[in-house]
Amino acid sequence: MSIEVKVPVLPESVSDAIIATWHKKVGDSVRRDENLIDLETDKVVLEVPSPVDGVLKEIKFETGATVTSAQVIAVIEEGAVAAAPAPVAPAAQAAAPKAAAPAAAAAPKVDTSALPPGAANYAARNDVNPADVAGTGRAGRVTKEDLVKHVTSGGGARPEQRVPMTRIRQRIAERMMQSKNSIAMLTSFNEVNLSKVMAMRKELGEPFEKTHGIKLGFMSFFAKAAANALAKHGIVNASVDGNDVIYHGYADISIAVATEKGLVTPVLRNVENMSFAEIEAAIAGYAKQAREGGLKLEDLQGGTFTITNGGTFGSLMSTPIVNPPQSAILGMHAIKERPIAENGQVVIAPMMYIALSYDHRIIDGKDAVLFLVDIKNQLENPHRMLLGL
């Protein structure tokens, strides 16, 4: 019996998908629930499993084609068995090719010994053979200026590669331009002394991991502090819908996760009701799914506020971009030991700059500053979070 394989029903916010990868070809055996194809939408990569055991009989769309919800993309012959490969004839075996000849010796390294140090380094970096360059120096020697002129005039190796944007990257670009063009965005900064948070992690990190099976990271502190602050500063948790402002009585926090295909923001829902262990476990699960392409569309929808951590990659300070229709985003950065004044004394402390980018149409500067100060106070006194202060 022939069974049709269809594109999964896509949500209203996703109009179509692109066939990213076929994992099977016509004539291959397939097993029930085995992944046949990856479909790339503007938000996630969807896997399409085989509905039955059998043989892939027909592929209706090749890699790169655009497909829509419920469209037939393949046909499987249920219960069929793939044909065994034809046996190799004895004569063919006897005519096996001889061992390949030894590879040719590697091309000799370009001789830059006659060049001054600066010119030699430039030639090596740009893969330029000085013998191919007309020298203008004394006695016809090649100078760095000669090498630069040779490269900029097209004589050196200048490789280029044109690669189409993935759907996810296109969507990220569209969202960023939407944010830039539709939001009156402003960013406020503050700094946080994380010595007490680090002391708590050092003291309780091991028993926390033994009890909950997950490491105690920094993100749970920031997520919990943000949820508490959003409850007290509701305008930061609001969004604009036409001429209306929608206030959200819950903290659904999007956590930015970097993947090879681009940045995704899975949502932690009702963070105000989550424990530190639940937050850490949810973040770890989302990160794993993001790396393996297992995020679902519903995982990425409905956030009311976003946290992004550029410090993971060494960023000391940045101005994160608001993710519409949200109205604010909190940026974490690298922790650096710096001298600060504390009780009249200069001490070295682990400091982090934090940034809040916000939609100035509904959030005033005072609200943004007070929100950041609230975050700072909680993180510098982490016991306040445990008491809901």
Stockholm file with secondary structure:
# STOCKHOLM 1.0

chainA/1-389         MSIEVKVPVLPESVSDAIIATWHKKVGDSVRRDENLIDLETDKVVLEVPSPVDGVLKEIKFETGATVTSAQVIAVIEEGAVAAAPAPVAPAAQAAAPKAAAPAAAAAPKVDTSALPPGAANYAARNDVNPADVAGTGRAGRVTKEDLVKHVTSGGGARPEQRVPMTRIRQRIAERMMQSKNSIAMLTSFNEVNLSKVMAMRKELGEPFEKTHGIKLGFMSFFAKAAANALAKHGIVNASVDGNDVIYHGYADISIAVATEKGLVTPVLRNVENMSFAEIEAAIAGYAKQAREGGLKLEDLQGGTFTITNGGTFGSLMSTPIVNPPQSAILGMHAIKERPIAENGQVVIAPMMYIALSYDHRIIDGKDAVLFLVDIKNQLENPHRMLLGL
#=GR chainA/1-389 SS CEEEEECCCCCTTCCCEEEEEESCCTTCEECTTCEEEEEECSSCEEEEECSSSEEEEEECSCTTCEECTTCEEEEEEETCCCCCCCCCCHHHHHTCCCCCCCCCCCCCCCCCTTSCHHHHHHHHHTTCCGGGSCCCSGGGCCCHHHHHHHHHTTCSCCCCCCCCCCHHHHHHHHHHHHHHHHCCEEEEEEEEECHHHHHHHHHHHHHHHHHHSSCCCSHHHHHHHHHHHHHHCGGGGCEEETTEEECCSSCCEEECEEETTEEECCEECCGGGCCHHHHHHHHHHHHHHHHHTCCCGGGGSCCSEEEEEGGGGTCSCCCCCCCTTCCEEEEECCCEEEEEEETTEEEEEEEEEEEEEEETTTCCHHHHHHHHHHHHHHHHSTHHHHTTC
#=GC SS_cons         CEEEEECCCCCTTCCCEEEEEESCCTTCEECTTCEEEEEECSSCEEEEECSSSEEEEEECSCTTCEECTTCEEEEEEETCCCCCCCCCCHHHHHTCCCCCCCCCCCCCCCCCTTSCHHHHHHHHHTTCCGGGSCCCSGGGCCCHHHHHHHHHTTCSCCCCCCCCCCHHHHHHHHHHHHHHHHCCEEEEEEEEECHHHHHHHHHHHHHHHHHHSSCCCSHHHHHHHHHHHHHHCGGGGCEEETTEEECCSSCCEEECEEETTEEECCEECCGGGCCHHHHHHHHHHHHHHHHHTCCCGGGGSCCSEEEEEGGGGTCSCCCCCCCTTCCEEEEECCCEEEEEEETTEEEEEEEEEEEEEEETTTCCHHHHHHHHHHHHHHHHSTHHHHTTC
//
